Amino acid sequence: MKKTALITGAGTGIGRALSEFLIEAGLQVIAVGRRPQPLESLRASHPDAVVAVSADVGTEAGRLAIAEAVSGAVLNLLVHNAAVLEPAGPLAEMSLEAWREHQAINLEGPLFLTQALLPRLESGSRILHISSGAAHTAIQGWAAYCMSKAALHMGYQCWRNELQARGVLVGSVRPGVVDTPMQEAIRDFDETAFPLVEKFRAFKADGELEPPERVACFLGWLLLKAPEATF
């Protein structure tokens, strides 16, 4: 029987590349994202290996739809990849609405989606959180992102402790600066909102961004082959 992986943010970037990698490795992929078109493109390329679920992990209704798509199946791999960077700008100007929308996707999404999918996880299942160096460094203009990733890092450690007795492995990884749609959005920021924008534009111009396919190879190794102690 095929192993099953659920990946959020699967339509583009790292999520898309990892989906392709795991499909090539023989897994069934439940591809989750907010926009149906990229998911349908993935499913059309691999009709027998992809279940496309258009849902927002930042909402209770979205998480319920995802859980229903997994109903009855054993979930071998769960990858929390979906995230947003906005709002960018000073904390002094951040609105409560923008803050809550950001945290709903970046923090509440992984937390409560894991909770909803616990019945589908068994001993040997692996949960991987896609983190960021921003979890450990205060970056001017990225306050919401830095705080959500820092909280997610602690959340992964708490889940790791809680699920250890069940034999479910929980990990976190920082993939570095990767050539994704999020990087495109970063390069479009105004310098007043993100003072380091020119540095990130230079990453692209100088060819310093990692290809998502290379990152997917490493993530695939972590999920499928890494020893438990390494994961």
ChimeraX attribute file (.defattr): number of C-alpha atoms within 10 A of each C-alpha:
attribute: neighborCount
match mode: 1-to-1
recipient: residues
	/A:1	5
	/A:2	10
	/A:3	16
	/A:4	23
	/A:5	25
	/A:6	25
	/A:7	23
	/A:8	27
	/A:9	27
	/A:10	30
	/A:11	27
	/A:12	20
	/A:13	21
	/A:14	26
	/A:15	26
	/A:16	21
	/A:17	22
	/A:18	26
	/A:19	29
	/A:20	21
	/A:21	17
	/A:22	23
	/A:23	18
	/A:24	12
	/A:25	12
	/A:26	12
	/A:27	20
	/A:28	23
	/A:29	28
	/A:30	24
	/A:31	28
	/A:32	27
	/A:33	25
	/A:34	19
	/A:35	16
	/A:36	14
	/A:37	13
	/A:38	18
	/A:39	25
	/A:40	19
	/A:41	13
	/A:42	21
	/A:43	19
	/A:44	13
	/A:45	12
	/A:46	16
	/A:47	12
	/A:48	11
	/A:49	23
	/A:50	24
	/A:51	20
	/A:52	25
	/A:53	23
	/A:54	22
	/A:55	22
	/A:56	23
	/A:57	30
	/A:58	24
	/A:59	17
	/A:60	17
	/A:61	12
	/A:62	20
	/A:63	22
	/A:64	17
	/A:65	17
	/A:66	26
	/A:67	19
	/A:68	13
	/A:69	16
	/A:70	17
	/A:71	13
	/A:72	10
	/A:73	12
	/A:74	16
	/A:75	25
	/A:76	23
	/A:77	22
	/A:78	25
	/A:79	25
	/A:80	24
	/A:81	22
	/A:82	25
	/A:83	24
	/A:84	16
	/A:85	17
	/A:86	19
	/A:87	20
	/A:88	21
	/A:89	20
	/A:90	15
	/A:91	14
	/A:92	6
	/A:93	9
	/A:94	14
	/A:95	10
	/A:96	9
	/A:97	8
	/A:98	14
	/A:99	17
	/A:100	13
	/A:101	16
	/A:102	21
	/A:103	21
	/A:104	21
	/A:105	19
	/A:106	25
	/A:107	22
	/A:108	20
	/A:109	23
	/A:110	26
	/A:111	18
	/A:112	18
	/A:113	21
	/A:114	20
	/A:115	13
	/A:116	16
	/A:117	19
	/A:118	14
	/A:119	14
	/A:120	16
	/A:121	20
	/A:122	16
	/A:123	13
	/A:124	14
	/A:125	21
	/A:126	23
	/A:127	25
	/A:128	21
	/A:129	21
	/A:130	20
	/A:131	23
	/A:132	20
	/A:133	16
	/A:134	17
	/A:135	19
	/A:136	13
	/A:137	11
	/A:138	14
	/A:139	16
	/A:140	15
	/A:141	22
	/A:142	20
	/A:143	21
	/A:144	25
	/A:145	26
	/A:146	21
	/A:147	19
	/A:148	24
	/A:149	24
	/A:150	20
	/A:151	15
	/A:152	24
	/A:153	21
	/A:154	12
	/A:155	16
	/A:156	20
	/A:157	13
	/A:158	12
	/A:159	18
	/A:160	18
	/A:161	13
	/A:162	12
	/A:163	15
	/A:164	12
	/A:165	10
	/A:166	12
	/A:167	15
	/A:168	22
	/A:169	23
	/A:170	23
	/A:171	21
	/A:172	19
	/A:173	15
	/A:174	13
	/A:175	18
	/A:176	12
	/A:177	18
	/A:178	20
	/A:179	19
	/A:180	16
	/A:181	12
	/A:182	15
	/A:183	18
	/A:184	13
	/A:185	11
	/A:186	18
	/A:187	20
	/A:188	13
	/A:189	18
	/A:190	14
	/A:191	13
	/A:192	12
	/A:193	15
	/A:194	19
	/A:195	15
	/A:196	17
	/A:197	18
	/A:198	15
	/A:199	11
	/A:200	18
	/A:201	15
	/A:202	13
	/A:203	18
	/A:204	17
	/A:205	10
	/A:206	9
	/A:207	10
	/A:208	13
	/A:209	17
	/A:210	16
	/A:211	16
	/A:212	20
	/A:213	19
	/A:214	15
	/A:215	19
	/A:216	22
	/A:217	15
	/A:218	14
	/A:219	23
	/A:220	18
	/A:221	13
	/A:222	18
	/A:223	24
	/A:224	15
	/A:225	11
	/A:226	13
	/A:227	10
	/A:228	15
	/A:229	6
	/A:230	8
	/A:231	18
